[in-house]
Amino acid sequence: MNERFFSLSKEKQQAIINAGYRVFSQNSYKNSPMSEIAEAAGISKSLLFHYFHNKKELYMFLWDKCADTTICIGLGIAVMMYSLNLIANIADVAEFLKYITPFGYCEGADIVSNGSLDFTLVAIGAVIGIGGIIIAYLKYTKKDIQ
């Protein structure tokens, strides 16, 4: 990616990013022309190619940006849920909060018994985690970007 993209105003950067998200989400990768993205961003196709050398580079930039945002949102939600659980454990009047947090249903300490891990519960968690990864892999390998 050309570093000149980052020298653009935040508004122009966001316009290009939003246009890329919009066009790629409405079409497949192969059916998303750079000209349509440029038009949606309000810039020329040649200027878009000046900022991103090709469509794959733009797509991967958007992918990374989306992944970063998703991680931040996920961590924020986890911290909020943990905080609600702490409040529920401290204040009796807020006990109802433990029922809207995952910590109210499963404590991390529950997988430890007699000073060692309960491998049945660890195995169940591992199977669920690996299953989720396999399902995501199968779903996203069907996408048309190589």
MARSEDREN-997932 format. One record per residue (C-alpha): residue in three letters; x, y, z. Coordinates in steps of 0.2 Angstrom, whole numbers, padded with zeros to 4 digits, always signed. Each point is the difference from the previous one (the first is absolute). Layout:
N
ALAXYZ
...
% end
This chain:
146
MET+0000+0000+0000
ASN+0006+0017-0004
GLU+0003+0011+0016
ARG-0008+0014-0008
PHE-0017-0008+0005
PHE+0004+0004+0018
SER+0004+0018-0004
LEU-0018+0003-0006
SER-0012+0008+0012
LYS-0009-0012+0012
GLU-0016+0004-0009
LYS+0007-0005-0017
GLN+0008-0016+0007
GLN-0017-0005+0008
ALA-0009+0003-0017
ILE+0011-0012-0009
ILE-0001-0013+0014
ASN-0019+0001+0001
ALA-0001-0001-0019
GLY+0011-0015+0000
TYR-0010-0009+0014
ARG-0016+0005-0009
VAL+0005-0007-0018
PHE+0009-0015+0007
SER-0015-0005+0011
GLN-0013+0002-0014
ASN+0010-0010-0013
SER+0013-0014+0001
TYR+0018+0005-0001
LYS+0001-0004-0019
ASN-0016+0010-0004
SER+0006+0016+0010
PRO+0008+0011-0013
MET+0012+0013+0006
SER-0009+0013-0010
GLU-0016-0003+0010
ILE+0010+0002+0016
ALA+0008+0016-0006
GLU-0017+0007-0006
ALA-0008-0004+0017
ALA+0015+0009+0009
GLY-0002+0015-0012
ILE+0017-0002-0007
SER+0007-0005-0017
LYS+0005-0018-0003
SER+0018+0005-0004
LEU+0001+0009+0017
LEU-0006-0016+0008
PHE+0014-0009-0008
HIS+0012+0013+0005
TYR-0005-0004+0018
PHE-0001-0019-0002
HIS+0010-0009-0013
ASN-0014-0013-0004
LYS-0016-0006+0006
LYS+0007-0014+0011
GLU+0011+0013+0009
LEU-0016+0010+0004
TYR-0010-0015+0005
MET+0014-0006+0012
PHE+0001+0018+0007
LEU-0018-0001+0004
TRP+0001-0018+0007
ASP+0014+0006+0012
LYS-0010+0015+0005
CYS-0016-0010+0003
ALA+0010-0013+0010
ASP+0008+0013+0011
THR-0017+0008+0003
THR-0008-0016+0004
ILE+0014-0005+0013
CYS-0002+0017+0008
ILE-0019-0002+0001
GLY+0001-0018+0007
LEU+0012+0005+0013
GLY-0011+0015+0005
ILE-0015-0011+0002
ALA+0010-0013+0010
VAL+0006+0014+0012
MET-0017+0007+0002
MET-0008-0018+0004
TYR+0014-0003+0012
SER-0003+0017+0009
LEU-0019-0004+0001
ASN+0004-0017+0008
LEU+0011+0009+0013
ILE-0014+0012+0004
ALA-0012-0014+0001
ASN+0012-0010+0012
ILE+0003+0016+0011
ALA-0017+0008+0001
ASP-0016-0011+0005
VAL-0011+0013-0008
ALA+0008-0003-0017
GLU+0000-0019+0002
PHE-0011-0001-0016
LEU+0015+0005-0010
LYS+0008-0017+0001
TYR-0013-0007-0010
ILE+0004+0011-0015
THR+0018-0004+0000
PRO+0008-0016-0005
PHE+0010-0001+0016
GLY-0016-0002+0010
TYR-0003-0017-0009
CYS+0018-0006+0000
GLU+0015+0005+0011
GLY+0017-0002-0006
ALA+0004-0008+0016
ASP-0013-0014-0003
ILE+0013-0009-0012
VAL+0012-0002+0015
SER-0004-0014+0013
ASN+0012-0006+0013
GLY+0014+0012-0006
SER+0000-0007-0018
LEU-0009+0002-0016
ASP-0016-0009-0003
PHE+0005-0007-0017
THR-0018-0004-0005
LEU-0005+0018+0001
VAL+0016+0005-0009
ALA-0003-0013-0014
ILE-0018+0006-0002
GLY+0007+0018-0002
ALA+0013-0005-0012
VAL-0012-0010-0011
ILE-0012+0015+0000
GLY+0015+0012-0005
ILE+0007-0011-0013
GLY-0017-0003-0007
GLY-0003+0018-0002
ILE+0017+0002-0008
ILE-0004-0014-0013
ILE-0017+0007-0004
ALA+0007+0018-0003
TYR+0014-0008-0011
LEU-0012-0010-0010
LYS-0012+0016-0002
TYR+0014+0012-0005
THR+0009-0012-0012
LYS-0015+0001-0011
LYS+0003+0018-0002
ASP+0007+0005-0017
ILE+0016+0009+0005
GLN+0017-0010-0001
% end
